[in-house]
């Protein structure tokens, strides 16, 4: 079983669904038995939702995409994918 420190370190990766099935299972089991880590998980999940809603409702400022492209030295298509 994962300890609290390991679980908190892996929350973002867990939320991104980037863990192996075994690691996800270990973290999920820990969250089921640890109210403090579950509270942290709930906070991170809700924060992601709020940010996603806010980002989808606001238009990108003029010129921001070109500044990002300059930073990475690549072109992005309209969906923010490298093209």
ChimeraX attribute file (.defattr): number of C-alpha atoms within 10 A of each C-alpha:
attribute: neighborCount
match mode: 1-to-1
recipient: residues
	/A:1	12
	/A:2	16
	/A:3	13
	/A:4	15
	/A:5	9
	/A:6	12
	/A:7	23
	/A:8	19
	/A:9	10
	/A:10	18
	/A:11	20
	/A:12	16
	/A:13	13
	/A:14	19
	/A:15	14
	/A:16	9
	/A:17	11
	/A:18	12
	/A:19	16
	/A:20	10
	/A:21	10
	/A:22	9
	/A:23	16
	/A:24	18
	/A:25	15
	/A:26	16
	/A:27	23
	/A:28	16
	/A:29	13
	/A:30	19
	/A:31	21
	/A:32	11
	/A:33	10
	/A:34	12
	/A:35	11
	/A:36	12
	/A:37	20
	/A:38	18
	/A:39	12
	/A:40	15
	/A:41	19
	/A:42	12
	/A:43	12
	/A:44	15
	/A:45	14
	/A:46	12
	/A:47	12
	/A:48	14
	/A:49	12
	/A:50	11
	/A:51	11
	/A:52	11
	/A:53	11
	/A:54	11
	/A:55	11
	/A:56	9
	/A:57	9
	/A:58	8
	/A:59	8
	/A:60	10
	/A:61	7
	/A:62	8
	/A:63	8
	/A:64	10
	/A:65	16
	/A:66	14
	/A:67	11
	/A:68	14
	/A:69	14
	/A:70	11
	/A:71	9
	/A:72	11
	/A:73	10
	/A:74	11
	/A:75	15
	/A:76	15
	/A:77	9
	/A:78	9
	/A:79	7
	/A:80	11
	/A:81	8
	/A:82	11
	/A:83	9
